[in-house]
Amino acid sequence: MKSTPEATPFTGYQKLAIFLLAITQFTVILDFMVMSPLGDILMKSLSLKPSAFGIAVSAYAFSAGLSGLLTAGFADRFDRKKLLLFFYIGFIAGTIFCGLAHTYVELVAARIITGLFGGVIGSISMAIITDIFSLQQRGRVMGFLQMGFGASQVLGVPIGLYLANIWGWEAPFWMIAGLAIIIALVIMLKLKPITTHLLVQRDRSAFMHLWHTVAKKRHRVGFTSTALLSIGGFMMMPFGSAFAINNLGVSNDQLIMLLMISGISSLVIMPLIGKLSDSISKFKIFMVASLWMMIMCVIYTNLAITPFWIVVGLNILMMMGIMSRMVPSSALTSAIPDLEDRGAFMSINASLQQIAGGVAAAVSGLIVVQESKFSPLENYNVVGYVIVVITLISIFLMSRVSKLVSEKEVKVHPTVVEELG
């Protein structure tokens, strides 16, 4: 009987790096997440139609995706610490501009600037993680980083709404910028330079490096897998609140509570899944989580008026599946590129994730219809069925990713294959 491999412990510096990258991700995710609860206030303050507000939200996603593609060729040509600081400072500037915006055009421009810089930070963080942490540690690291999503729901939604109600919709952006400035200073002082990848660079031009990264077949498998994962994950999000209110009978106050409870459950689940994925096959965890998510999505999207406590329970169970896919899939995908390609690979991967999210929201908008502002959403269950089909394809693609990683790792560490499954 084969023994389960023991988890590799973290050093003190690795723990500091995890904290800095996690808190950085928290601010970036919070900046994106806070737009949703501010929707009603923003539309009233700037006299916006829902379609105009949708453009303000999607402007971030598409600019973030574009910036990742434009910077991918340069991602492996600089010290990753300097690259992280450069884009994080740009993100802070964009967030400050959001707080200074007084018209719709200024707000959209500010969101584009924020997306151009903020959209690259996740890929740089992933490259840093791959450089600093072994594959046997990355599941736990991804678990902590994914906590940023849950923390943004637990803290971002209520605090953002509270500040906006007192000082106006600009206040949450000032709060995020203030916190981010402190984090940038700590990164500047405490994070060590990350330059090992510079010793193995072969491409003379950024364009050739980008081309060589895209040209590799195993990279394209990873890119396709990430894009489909993002489409499946983002399709339900744009209309989640509207469905809860108009179809399930959830009140506005209950909606905030629902989001907070879901966020807290994510904070609990993510580290556990991360630890589990470092001791059990990452692909098997991904497959089980995906199958569970498909079942819950079909059940949830077919609900009508439902007692609040049942909505909360089903929402938690559905989030368990959705979020539990991200940890093992991120850990596996991070192992695909070689050292000299990691920055470019992560940049392209993050770009596709952002763009796929924007496409998912657009496609979902074409499927879902609503006769009036207060009538129930129609065809939301169709979105659930589409997610099932996409998820099945994602499982197949992730199995290929897992196989590619296993073949790569066995050449260097033969014992790792057993852990990957």
Contacts in CASP RR format, 6 or more apart in sequence:
PFRMAT RR
TARGET T0000
AUTHOR 0000-0000-0000
METHOD contacts of the structure
MODEL  1
MKSTPEATPFTGYQKLAIFLLAITQFTVILDFMVMSPLGDILMKSLSLKP
SAFGIAVSAYAFSAGLSGLLTAGFADRFDRKKLLLFFYIGFIAGTIFCGL
AHTYVELVAARIITGLFGGVIGSISMAIITDIFSLQQRGRVMGFLQMGFG
ASQVLGVPIGLYLANIWGWEAPFWMIAGLAIIIALVIMLKLKPITTHLLV
QRDRSAFMHLWHTVAKKRHRVGFTSTALLSIGGFMMMPFGSAFAINNLGV
SNDQLIMLLMISGISSLVIMPLIGKLSDSISKFKIFMVASLWMMIMCVIY
TNLAITPFWIVVGLNILMMMGIMSRMVPSSALTSAIPDLEDRGAFMSINA
SLQQIAGGVAAAVSGLIVVQESKFSPLENYNVVGYVIVVITLISIFLMSR
VSKLVSEKEVKVHPTVVEELG
2 418 0 8 1.000
4 279 0 8 1.000
4 280 0 8 1.000
5 136 0 8 1.000
5 279 0 8 1.000
5 415 0 8 1.000
5 418 0 8 1.000
5 419 0 8 1.000
6 279 0 8 1.000
7 136 0 8 1.000
7 137 0 8 1.000
7 140 0 8 1.000
7 275 0 8 1.000
7 278 0 8 1.000
7 279 0 8 1.000
8 134 0 8 1.000
8 136 0 8 1.000
8 137 0 8 1.000
8 278 0 8 1.000
10 18 0 8 1.000
10 137 0 8 1.000
10 140 0 8 1.000
13 192 0 8 1.000
14 132 0 8 1.000
14 133 0 8 1.000
14 137 0 8 1.000
16 190 0 8 1.000
16 191 0 8 1.000
17 128 0 8 1.000
17 132 0 8 1.000
17 191 0 8 1.000
18 141 0 8 1.000
18 144 0 8 1.000
18 145 0 8 1.000
20 183 0 8 1.000
20 186 0 8 1.000
20 187 0 8 1.000
20 190 0 8 1.000
20 191 0 8 1.000
21 125 0 8 1.000
21 128 0 8 1.000
21 129 0 8 1.000
21 145 0 8 1.000
22 144 0 8 1.000
22 145 0 8 1.000
22 147 0 8 1.000
22 148 0 8 1.000
23 183 0 8 1.000
24 84 0 8 1.000
24 88 0 8 1.000
24 121 0 8 1.000
24 125 0 8 1.000
24 180 0 8 1.000
24 183 0 8 1.000
24 187 0 8 1.000
25 121 0 8 1.000
25 122 0 8 1.000
25 125 0 8 1.000
25 145 0 8 1.000
25 148 0 8 1.000
26 147 0 8 1.000
26 148 0 8 1.000
26 151 0 8 1.000
26 152 0 8 1.000
27 91 0 8 1.000
27 176 0 8 1.000
27 179 0 8 1.000
27 180 0 8 1.000
27 183 0 8 1.000
28 91 0 8 1.000
28 118 0 8 1.000
28 119 0 8 1.000
28 121 0 8 1.000
28 122 0 8 1.000
29 148 0 8 1.000
29 149 0 8 1.000
29 152 0 8 1.000
30 151 0 8 1.000
30 152 0 8 1.000
30 155 0 8 1.000
30 156 0 8 1.000
30 176 0 8 1.000
31 91 0 8 1.000
31 95 0 8 1.000
31 98 0 8 1.000
31 114 0 8 1.000
31 118 0 8 1.000
31 173 0 8 1.000
31 176 0 8 1.000
32 60 0 8 1.000
33 149 0 8 1.000
33 152 0 8 1.000
33 153 0 8 1.000
33 156 0 8 1.000
33 157 0 8 1.000
34 152 0 8 1.000
34 156 0 8 1.000
34 157 0 8 1.000
34 160 0 8 1.000
34 172 0 8 1.000
34 173 0 8 1.000
34 176 0 8 1.000
35 42 0 8 1.000
35 56 0 8 1.000
35 57 0 8 1.000
35 60 0 8 1.000
35 111 0 8 1.000
36 57 0 8 1.000
36 241 0 8 1.000
37 156 0 8 1.000
37 157 0 8 1.000
37 160 0 8 1.000
37 161 0 8 1.000
37 256 0 8 1.000
37 259 0 8 1.000
38 160 0 8 1.000
38 161 0 8 1.000
38 164 0 8 1.000
38 169 0 8 1.000
38 172 0 8 1.000
39 53 0 8 1.000
41 164 0 8 1.000
41 165 0 8 1.000
41 168 0 8 1.000
41 169 0 8 1.000
42 48 0 8 1.000
42 53 0 8 1.000
42 56 0 8 1.000
42 107 0 8 1.000
42 169 0 8 1.000
43 49 0 8 1.000
43 50 0 8 1.000
43 52 0 8 1.000
43 53 0 8 1.000
45 168 0 8 1.000
45 169 0 8 1.000
46 103 0 8 1.000
46 104 0 8 1.000
46 107 0 8 1.000
48 56 0 8 1.000
48 104 0 8 1.000
52 104 0 8 1.000
55 108 0 8 1.000
56 104 0 8 1.000
56 107 0 8 1.000
56 108 0 8 1.000
56 111 0 8 1.000
57 111 0 8 1.000
58 358 0 8 1.000
58 361 0 8 1.000
58 362 0 8 1.000
59 108 0 8 1.000
59 111 0 8 1.000
59 112 0 8 1.000
59 115 0 8 1.000
60 111 0 8 1.000
60 112 0 8 1.000
60 114 0 8 1.000
60 115 0 8 1.000
61 115 0 8 1.000
61 354 0 8 1.000
61 355 0 8 1.000
61 357 0 8 1.000
61 358 0 8 1.000
61 361 0 8 1.000
62 354 0 8 1.000
62 355 0 8 1.000
62 358 0 8 1.000
63 111 0 8 1.000
63 112 0 8 1.000
63 113 0 8 1.000
63 114 0 8 1.000
63 115 0 8 1.000
63 116 0 8 1.000
64 115 0 8 1.000
64 116 0 8 1.000
64 118 0 8 1.000
64 119 0 8 1.000
64 120 0 8 1.000
64 350 0 8 1.000
64 351 0 8 1.000
64 354 0 8 1.000
65 119 0 8 1.000
65 350 0 8 1.000
65 351 0 8 1.000
65 352 0 8 1.000
65 354 0 8 1.000
65 355 0 8 1.000
66 116 0 8 1.000
66 351 0 8 1.000
67 115 0 8 1.000
67 116 0 8 1.000
67 117 0 8 1.000
67 118 0 8 1.000
67 119 0 8 1.000
67 120 0 8 1.000
67 351 0 8 1.000
68 119 0 8 1.000
68 120 0 8 1.000
68 123 0 8 1.000
68 347 0 8 1.000
68 348 0 8 1.000
68 350 0 8 1.000
68 351 0 8 1.000
68 354 0 8 1.000
69 347 0 8 1.000
69 348 0 8 1.000
69 351 0 8 1.000
71 120 0 8 1.000
71 347 0 8 1.000
72 210 0 8 1.000
72 213 0 8 1.000
72 343 0 8 1.000
72 344 0 8 1.000
72 347 0 8 1.000
72 348 0 8 1.000
72 351 0 8 1.000
73 206 0 8 1.000
73 207 0 8 1.000
73 209 0 8 1.000
73 210 0 8 1.000
73 213 0 8 1.000
73 344 0 8 1.000
73 347 0 8 1.000
74 206 0 8 1.000
75 83 0 8 1.000
75 123 0 8 1.000
75 124 0 8 1.000
75 127 0 8 1.000
75 343 0 8 1.000
75 344 0 8 1.000
75 346 0 8 1.000
75 347 0 8 1.000
76 127 0 8 1.000
76 197 0 8 1.000
76 198 0 8 1.000
76 201 0 8 1.000
76 209 0 8 1.000
76 340 0 8 1.000
76 341 0 8 1.000
76 342 0 8 1.000
76 343 0 8 1.000
76 344 0 8 1.000
77 198 0 8 1.000
77 201 0 8 1.000
77 206 0 8 1.000
77 209 0 8 1.000
78 198 0 8 1.000
79 193 0 8 1.000
79 194 0 8 1.000
79 195 0 8 1.000
79 198 0 8 1.000
80 124 0 8 1.000
80 127 0 8 1.000
80 128 0 8 1.000
80 131 0 8 1.000
80 194 0 8 1.000
80 195 0 8 1.000
80 197 0 8 1.000
80 343 0 8 1.000
81 128 0 8 1.000
81 187 0 8 1.000
81 191 0 8 1.000
81 192 0 8 1.000
81 193 0 8 1.000
81 194 0 8 1.000
82 193 0 8 1.000
83 124 0 8 1.000
84 121 0 8 1.000
84 124 0 8 1.000
84 125 0 8 1.000
84 128 0 8 1.000
84 187 0 8 1.000
84 191 0 8 1.000
85 184 0 8 1.000
85 187 0 8 1.000
85 188 0 8 1.000
87 117 0 8 1.000
87 118 0 8 1.000
87 119 0 8 1.000
87 120 0 8 1.000
87 121 0 8 1.000
87 124 0 8 1.000
88 117 0 8 1.000
88 118 0 8 1.000
88 121 0 8 1.000
88 180 0 8 1.000
88 183 0 8 1.000
88 184 0 8 1.000
88 187 0 8 1.000
89 117 0 8 1.000
89 184 0 8 1.000
90 113 0 8 1.000
90 117 0 8 1.000
90 118 0 8 1.000
91 114 0 8 1.000
91 115 0 8 1.000
91 117 0 8 1.000
91 118 0 8 1.000
91 119 0 8 1.000
91 121 0 8 1.000
91 180 0 8 1.000
92 177 0 8 1.000
92 178 0 8 1.000
92 180 0 8 1.000
92 181 0 8 1.000
92 184 0 8 1.000
93 113 0 8 1.000
93 117 0 8 1.000
94 110 0 8 1.000
94 113 0 8 1.000
94 114 0 8 1.000
94 117 0 8 1.000
95 114 0 8 1.000
95 173 0 8 1.000
95 176 0 8 1.000
95 177 0 8 1.000
95 180 0 8 1.000
96 173 0 8 1.000
96 174 0 8 1.000
96 177 0 8 1.000
97 106 0 8 1.000
97 109 0 8 1.000
97 110 0 8 1.000
97 113 0 8 1.000
97 114 0 8 1.000
98 107 0 8 1.000
98 110 0 8 1.000
98 111 0 8 1.000
98 114 0 8 1.000
98 170 0 8 1.000
98 173 0 8 1.000
99 110 0 8 1.000
99 170 0 8 1.000
99 173 0 8 1.000
99 174 0 8 1.000
99 177 0 8 1.000
100 106 0 8 1.000
100 110 0 8 1.000
100 170 0 8 1.000
101 107 0 8 1.000
101 109 0 8 1.000
101 110 0 8 1.000
101 170 0 8 1.000
119 350 0 8 1.000
119 354 0 8 1.000
120 347 0 8 1.000
120 350 0 8 1.000
122 346 0 8 1.000
122 350 0 8 1.000
123 343 0 8 1.000
123 346 0 8 1.000
123 347 0 8 1.000
123 348 0 8 1.000
123 349 0 8 1.000
123 350 0 8 1.000
123 351 0 8 1.000
124 343 0 8 1.000
124 346 0 8 1.000
124 347 0 8 1.000
125 145 0 8 1.000
126 330 0 8 1.000
126 334 0 8 1.000
126 342 0 8 1.000
126 346 0 8 1.000
126 349 0 8 1.000
126 350 0 8 1.000
127 197 0 8 1.000
127 342 0 8 1.000
127 343 0 8 1.000
127 346 0 8 1.000
128 194 0 8 1.000
129 138 0 8 1.000
129 141 0 8 1.000
129 142 0 8 1.000
129 145 0 8 1.000
129 334 0 8 1.000
130 138 0 8 1.000
130 334 0 8 1.000
130 335 0 8 1.000
130 337 0 8 1.000
130 342 0 8 1.000
130 346 0 8 1.000
131 194 0 8 1.000
131 196 0 8 1.000
131 197 0 8 1.000
131 339 0 8 1.000
131 342 0 8 1.000
132 194 0 8 1.000
133 141 0 8 1.000
135 331 0 8 1.000
135 335 0 8 1.000
135 405 0 8 1.000
135 409 0 8 1.000
135 416 0 8 1.000
135 419 0 8 1.000
135 420 0 8 1.000
136 278 0 8 1.000
136 416 0 8 1.000
136 419 0 8 1.000
137 278 0 8 1.000
138 278 0 8 1.000
138 330 0 8 1.000
138 331 0 8 1.000
138 334 0 8 1.000
138 335 0 8 1.000
139 274 0 8 1.000
139 275 0 8 1.000
139 277 0 8 1.000
139 278 0 8 1.000
139 282 0 8 1.000
139 327 0 8 1.000
139 328 0 8 1.000
139 330 0 8 1.000
139 331 0 8 1.000
140 271 0 8 1.000
140 274 0 8 1.000
140 275 0 8 1.000
140 277 0 8 1.000
140 278 0 8 1.000
141 331 0 8 1.000
142 274 0 8 1.000
142 277 0 8 1.000
142 326 0 8 1.000
142 327 0 8 1.000
142 328 0 8 1.000
142 330 0 8 1.000
142 331 0 8 1.000
142 334 0 8 1.000
143 270 0 8 1.000
143 271 0 8 1.000
143 273 0 8 1.000
143 274 0 8 1.000
143 327 0 8 1.000
144 270 0 8 1.000
144 271 0 8 1.000
145 330 0 8 1.000
146 266 0 8 1.000
146 270 0 8 1.000
146 323 0 8 1.000
146 326 0 8 1.000
146 327 0 8 1.000
146 330 0 8 1.000
147 266 0 8 1.000
147 267 0 8 1.000
147 270 0 8 1.000
147 271 0 8 1.000
149 263 0 8 1.000
149 266 0 8 1.000
149 270 0 8 1.000
149 323 0 8 1.000
150 262 0 8 1.000
150 263 0 8 1.000
150 264 0 8 1.000
150 266 0 8 1.000
150 267 0 8 1.000
150 270 0 8 1.000
151 263 0 8 1.000
151 267 0 8 1.000
153 259 0 8 1.000
153 260 0 8 1.000
153 262 0 8 1.000
153 263 0 8 1.000
153 266 0 8 1.000
154 260 0 8 1.000
154 263 0 8 1.000
154 264 0 8 1.000
154 267 0 8 1.000
156 172 0 8 1.000
157 256 0 8 1.000
157 259 0 8 1.000
157 260 0 8 1.000
158 256 0 8 1.000
158 260 0 8 1.000
159 172 0 8 1.000
159 175 0 8 1.000
160 171 0 8 1.000
160 172 0 8 1.000
160 175 0 8 1.000
161 256 0 8 1.000
163 171 0 8 1.000
163 172 0 8 1.000
163 175 0 8 1.000
164 171 0 8 1.000
164 172 0 8 1.000
196 339 0 8 1.000
197 339 0 8 1.000
197 340 0 8 1.000
197 342 0 8 1.000
197 343 0 8 1.000
200 338 0 8 1.000
200 339 0 8 1.000
200 340 0 8 1.000
201 209 0 8 1.000
201 340 0 8 1.000
202 340 0 8 1.000
203 209 0 8 1.000
203 212 0 8 1.000
209 341 0 8 1.000
209 344 0 8 1.000
210 344 0 8 1.000
210 348 0 8 1.000
212 341 0 8 1.000
213 219 0 8 1.000
213 337 0 8 1.000
213 341 0 8 1.000
213 344 0 8 1.000
213 345 0 8 1.000
213 348 0 8 1.000
214 220 0 8 1.000
214 223 0 8 1.000
214 348 0 8 1.000
216 341 0 8 1.000
218 336 0 8 1.000
218 404 0 8 1.000
218 408 0 8 1.000
219 336 0 8 1.000
219 337 0 8 1.000
219 341 0 8 1.000
219 345 0 8 1.000
219 348 0 8 1.000
221 336 0 8 1.000
221 397 0 8 1.000
221 400 0 8 1.000
221 401 0 8 1.000
221 404 0 8 1.000
222 333 0 8 1.000
222 336 0 8 1.000
222 349 0 8 1.000
222 397 0 8 1.000
222 401 0 8 1.000
223 348 0 8 1.000
223 349 0 8 1.000
223 352 0 8 1.000
224 397 0 8 1.000
225 329 0 8 1.000
225 333 0 8 1.000
225 394 0 8 1.000
225 397 0 8 1.000
225 398 0 8 1.000
225 400 0 8 1.000
225 401 0 8 1.000
226 329 0 8 1.000
226 333 0 8 1.000
226 349 0 8 1.000
226 352 0 8 1.000
226 353 0 8 1.000
226 356 0 8 1.000
227 352 0 8 1.000
227 353 0 8 1.000
227 355 0 8 1.000
227 356 0 8 1.000
228 356 0 8 1.000
228 390 0 8 1.000
228 393 0 8 1.000
228 394 0 8 1.000
228 397 0 8 1.000
229 325 0 8 1.000
229 326 0 8 1.000
229 329 0 8 1.000
229 353 0 8 1.000
229 394 0 8 1.000
229 398 0 8 1.000
230 352 0 8 1.000
230 353 0 8 1.000
230 354 0 8 1.000
230 356 0 8 1.000
230 357 0 8 1.000
230 360 0 8 1.000
231 356 0 8 1.000
231 357 0 8 1.000
231 359 0 8 1.000
231 360 0 8 1.000
231 363 0 8 1.000
231 390 0 8 1.000
232 360 0 8 1.000
232 387 0 8 1.000
232 390 0 8 1.000
232 391 0 8 1.000
232 394 0 8 1.000
233 322 0 8 1.000
233 357 0 8 1.000
233 360 0 8 1.000
233 387 0 8 1.000
234 356 0 8 1.000
234 357 0 8 1.000
234 358 0 8 1.000
234 360 0 8 1.000
234 361 0 8 1.000
234 364 0 8 1.000
235 360 0 8 1.000
235 361 0 8 1.000
235 363 0 8 1.000
235 364 0 8 1.000
235 383 0 8 1.000
235 384 0 8 1.000
235 386 0 8 1.000
235 387 0 8 1.000
235 390 0 8 1.000
236 297 0 8 1.000
236 301 0 8 1.000
236 364 0 8 1.000
236 383 0 8 1.000
236 384 0 8 1.000
236 387 0 8 1.000
237 361 0 8 1.000
238 361 0 8 1.000
238 364 0 8 1.000
238 365 0 8 1.000
239 364 0 8 1.000
239 365 0 8 1.000
239 368 0 8 1.000
239 377 0 8 1.000
239 380 0 8 1.000
239 383 0 8 1.000
241 255 0 8 1.000
242 370 0 8 1.000
242 377 0 8 1.000
243 301 0 8 1.000
243 377 0 8 1.000
243 380 0 8 1.000
244 250 0 8 1.000
244 255 0 8 1.000
244 258 0 8 1.000
244 311 0 8 1.000
245 251 0 8 1.000
245 252 0 8 1.000
245 255 0 8 1.000
246 370 0 8 1.000
246 374 0 8 1.000
246 375 0 8 1.000
246 376 0 8 1.000
246 377 0 8 1.000
247 303 0 8 1.000
247 304 0 8 1.000
247 305 0 8 1.000
247 376 0 8 1.000
247 377 0 8 1.000
247 380 0 8 1.000
248 303 0 8 1.000
248 304 0 8 1.000
248 305 0 8 1.000
248 306 0 8 1.000
248 311 0 8 1.000
249 305 0 8 1.000
249 306 0 8 1.000
250 258 0 8 1.000
250 308 0 8 1.000
250 311 0 8 1.000
254 308 0 8 1.000
257 312 0 8 1.000
258 308 0 8 1.000
258 311 0 8 1.000
258 312 0 8 1.000
258 315 0 8 1.000
261 312 0 8 1.000
261 315 0 8 1.000
261 316 0 8 1.000
262 315 0 8 1.000
262 316 0 8 1.000
262 319 0 8 1.000
263 319 0 8 1.000
265 316 0 8 1.000
265 319 0 8 1.000
265 320 0 8 1.000
266 319 0 8 1.000
266 323 0 8 1.000
269 319 0 8 1.000
269 320 0 8 1.000
269 323 0 8 1.000
269 324 0 8 1.000
270 323 0 8 1.000
270 327 0 8 1.000
273 285 0 8 1.000
273 289 0 8 1.000
273 323 0 8 1.000
273 324 0 8 1.000
273 327 0 8 1.000
273 328 0 8 1.000
274 327 0 8 1.000
274 328 0 8 1.000
274 331 0 8 1.000
276 285 0 8 1.000
277 285 0 8 1.000
277 327 0 8 1.000
277 328 0 8 1.000
277 331 0 8 1.000
278 419 0 8 1.000
279 419 0 8 1.000
281 402 0 8 1.000
281 419 0 8 1.000
281 420 0 8 1.000
281 421 0 8 1.000
282 328 0 8 1.000
282 329 0 8 1.000
282 331 0 8 1.000
282 332 0 8 1.000
282 402 0 8 1.000
282 420 0 8 1.000
282 421 0 8 1.000
283 328 0 8 1.000
283 332 0 8 1.000
283 398 0 8 1.000
283 399 0 8 1.000
283 401 0 8 1.000
283 402 0 8 1.000
283 420 0 8 1.000
283 421 0 8 1.000
284 421 0 8 1.000
285 324 0 8 1.000
285 327 0 8 1.000
285 328 0 8 1.000
286 325 0 8 1.000
286 328 0 8 1.000
286 329 0 8 1.000
286 332 0 8 1.000
286 395 0 8 1.000
286 398 0 8 1.000
287 395 0 8 1.000
287 398 0 8 1.000
287 399 0 8 1.000
289 320 0 8 1.000
289 321 0 8 1.000
289 324 0 8 1.000
289 325 0 8 1.000
289 328 0 8 1.000
290 321 0 8 1.000
290 325 0 8 1.000
290 391 0 8 1.000
290 394 0 8 1.000
290 395 0 8 1.000
291 395 0 8 1.000
292 317 0 8 1.000
292 320 0 8 1.000
292 321 0 8 1.000
292 324 0 8 1.000
293 318 0 8 1.000
293 321 0 8 1.000
293 322 0 8 1.000
293 324 0 8 1.000
293 325 0 8 1.000
293 387 0 8 1.000
293 391 0 8 1.000
294 387 0 8 1.000
294 388 0 8 1.000
294 391 0 8 1.000
294 392 0 8 1.000
296 314 0 8 1.000
296 317 0 8 1.000
296 318 0 8 1.000
296 320 0 8 1.000
296 321 0 8 1.000
297 318 0 8 1.000
297 384 0 8 1.000
297 387 0 8 1.000
297 388 0 8 1.000
298 381 0 8 1.000
298 384 0 8 1.000
298 385 0 8 1.000
298 388 0 8 1.000
299 314 0 8 1.000
300 314 0 8 1.000
300 315 0 8 1.000
300 318 0 8 1.000
301 380 0 8 1.000
301 381 0 8 1.000
301 383 0 8 1.000
301 384 0 8 1.000
302 381 0 8 1.000
303 311 0 8 1.000
303 314 0 8 1.000
306 314 0 8 1.000
329 398 0 8 1.000
329 401 0 8 1.000
332 398 0 8 1.000
332 401 0 8 1.000
332 402 0 8 1.000
332 405 0 8 1.000
332 420 0 8 1.000
333 349 0 8 1.000
333 401 0 8 1.000
334 346 0 8 1.000
335 405 0 8 1.000
335 408 0 8 1.000
335 409 0 8 1.000
336 345 0 8 1.000
336 401 0 8 1.000
336 404 0 8 1.000
336 405 0 8 1.000
336 408 0 8 1.000
337 343 0 8 1.000
337 344 0 8 1.000
337 345 0 8 1.000
337 346 0 8 1.000
363 386 0 8 1.000
364 383 0 8 1.000
367 379 0 8 1.000
367 382 0 8 1.000
367 383 0 8 1.000
367 386 0 8 1.000
368 377 0 8 1.000
368 378 0 8 1.000
368 379 0 8 1.000
368 380 0 8 1.000
368 383 0 8 1.000
369 377 0 8 1.000
369 378 0 8 1.000
369 379 0 8 1.000
370 376 0 8 1.000
370 377 0 8 1.000
370 378 0 8 1.000
371 378 0 8 1.000
402 420 0 8 1.000
402 421 0 8 1.000
405 420 0 8 1.000
406 416 0 8 1.000
406 417 0 8 1.000
406 420 0 8 1.000
406 421 0 8 1.000
409 416 0 8 1.000
409 417 0 8 1.000
409 420 0 8 1.000
410 416 0 8 1.000
410 417 0 8 1.000
END
